[in-house]
Amino acid sequence: MSTDNPCLNCGACCAHFRVSFYWGECRSAGGSVPDEMTVAISPHLVAMAGTDIKPSRCAALLGEVGCGVRCTMYEHRSSTCREFEAAWANGEPNPHCDTARAAYGLPPLTPPLQPQQSPSRVA
């Protein structure tokens, strides 16, 4: 994760949503997610420990939401986490990111400023 990543100063999604995914992503099934960091949700789904209850907070989240956080198992996180992007990270809004941030009193992320283009001159 780069140091300009807004997620490093947020973490709201990790402390707001249930993070569920197919059990085949667990190490015991050949995946990368440590089994001890998950809880069973159904015969085919697991969730990150701590996100299966309310208030929710992923057991892998270290730090204070909104101030400075990191995932203690970032390289082994689930597809659900890998696919979740901060608003505007891919040039598009993410209402789920906005919802999680709002739950912690954080403002929504804004699109990056576009460089100003100089007017073309006509000779």
C-alpha positions, 0 to 999 in steps of 0.5 A: 500500500502506498503512503498516499493511500487514504485507507491508511488514515481511515479503516472505516470499511474494516470497522463497519461492514461484515467481511464475508467470502467463500470458505475456499479462500482459507488456508485450510482449503488452499487459500491465503486467509488464516483460518483462525481469523475467520468465523463460519457464516454458512456452509460455504461462507466465512467472515473475518473475525469481528465483522460478524457482530455489531458493532463490527471491527475486523480482528486484523485491523490495527490502529484507530479508525480515522487516525491511522490504521493498517491491516495486520494480514494485508498480504493474506486478505480475502478477495472481498478486501482486495476488491473494495476500493476507496472512493475515487481510487479508480476514478469513480465514487464508491458509495459503500466507502462513503457510508462507512466513513460517515458512520465514523464521522469522516467526510467522503473522499473527493476526486483528485483535482484535475490539472488545469489545461492551458487554453490553446492558442489559435494563430 
